[in-house]
C-alpha cells in the first residue's frame, strides 16, 4: 500500500511539474535595428503570444532573435539542462563612430525543470569604438515577481547617449497575451 501511495504522489507531482513548465514557456523576441539615416540603434525586447510564438520565423536578416536559439540543451532521462550559450555580435557605423552590440541569453536556471527553468531572456552589451559604454545588462533581472523589464534600448549616435525604457513585469507579460 505504501508503494502505491508513493506511485500516486509521484504521478501527481510529475503532472503538476509538467503543467507548471508548460504554463511558463515564453516566446521572447529581441530585435536589433541599425538606422544609419536616423543615426540610432534600437533594441527591443518583447514576448510573442502563444499563437504566434511557436511558428515565428526569427531572422538574422530582419534582426529578430530568440535567446532560445542561443542555448544548447542537453536532454537525458533524469534531467534537461542548458549546457552552452552563444552570442550574437552586430556592428553599426553611426556619426560618432562604430558601435558594437552583443546579444546573449539570460539564463535564469540551467536546470530546465527547476524554478524559472522554462523561462529565458536576453542581455546586451554596447561598445563604442572598442570601449564598453553599457556593460552586460539583462533585459530582465528576475524571471518572476514585478521587477522592471527593459523593453527598449536606444543608442543615439550624435550624443553617444544610451536610453533605456523599463516597464513593470505585469505589463510586459500582458503584452504577449494582449495580442490574442
N, C-alpha and C positions, 0 to 999 in steps of 0.2 A: 504494500500500500504506500509506503514511504517513497519508493521509486516512482510510482505512478504520480504522486503529488509533485515530485521534483520534475518529472517529464512535463506535466501540465504547466507548472510555473515557468519552466524554460521556454515552452512554446508561447505562452502569453508574453513573456519578456521579449522574445525574438520578434513577435508580431508588433509589439509596441515600438521596439527599436527600429524596425523596418518602416513603420508609419512615420516616426519622427524624422528619420533620414529622408524619406521620400517627400515629406512636407517641407523640409528645409532646403531642398535643392533650389539653387538660384541660377539665373542665366545672366551673368554680368556682361555688360557691353562697355568697352573703353574705346573712345575714338581719339585719333590724333589727326590734326589738320595743320599744315604749314601754309599760311596765306601770305605770300611774299608781297602781293599788291597792297594788302592792308597792314603789312608789317607786324603780324601777330602769329603766334602759335596758340592753338586751342586744344586742350584735352578735356574730354567729358567722361563722366562715369555714371552709368545708369543700369537699370535692370530691365530685361525683356520680360514680357508676360509669359505665362505658362503655355499659351497658344503659339506665340511666335518664337520663343526661345529655342525649343528643340530643333527647329528647321532653319534657323537663321544662318545665313552664309557669311561668316566672318571673312574679311578680305584684306590682305596687306595693301592691295591696290586702292581700296576705299578707306584705308586707315581705321578699320574696325577690328577689334581684338577681343578675345576671351582669355582670361587668365587660366581657364581650364586647358587651353591649348599650350600653355607654358609649363605644364607639370607632367611628369612621368609617374604613372600609378602602377604599383605592384599589387596584384591580387593573389591571395593564397586561400586555402580553406579556413585558415584561422584568423586572417585579417586582410584588410585593404588599406594601403597607405601610400602617401606621396613619397617617392624616393629621390626625385631630382626636379630641379626647376631650371627654366631657361629665361633669357632676357631678350627684349626687342630694343634695338637702338636705332633712332632716326635722327638725321641732321637737317637743319633748316637755316638757310642764309638770310638773315634779316639785315636791316640797315646798320646795326651796330656790331655785326659780326656773325660768327657761326654758333648756332645753338644746337646742343645735343640733348635729346630726350630719351631716357631709358625707362622702359616699362617692364615690370616684373610682377609675378604673382605675390599676393599677400596671403600666405597660408596660415590659417588660424590654428589648425591641428593636423599634423601629418597623418594621424590615425583617423581615417575617414569615418569610422564608426563611433569616434569619441565626440565629446562636446564640440560643436561647430565643425565637425569633420566634413560635412557635406556642403559647407559654405566656403567660398573663396572670394577674394577681392584682388585688387592690384595696388601697386605702389609706383611712384615715379621719381626720377632724379632729373634735374635740369642743370646743364652746364653751359657756360658761355665762354667761348674761346679757351676751352680746357679747364676752366675753374667752376666748381660746383656753386651755383647761385641758389639752388634749392636741393638740399641733400635728400636721401631716400625718404620719401613721405608717403605713408599709406593713405589711400582714399578712405579707408575705414580702419580705425584703431581697434575696434572690437566687433565681434560677429553678432552681438545682440545687445540688448539694452537700448537706451535712447541717446547714445553718444553721437556727436555730429559726424556727418558723412560729407566728404568733398564730392561735389557734383561737377565742378567746372574749374579749370585752371587756365588762365590766360597769361601769356608772356608777350609783353609789348616791346617791340624792337627799338623804338625811338628812345624809351626811358629805361630799358632793361628791367622794368618792373614785372614782378610776378604777382598776379591777383588770384586769390583762391576764394571760391564760393562754397560755403558749408550749409547744410540743412539738417534738421533733426532726423534721426533714423526712421521714425514712423512716417515721415513724409517721403523719404527715399524709397522705402519698401512699398508704400502706397502708389508710387509712380508706376511700378510694374503691373499692379492689379488694376489700375485705372484705365489701362489701355484695352481692357477686355470689352 
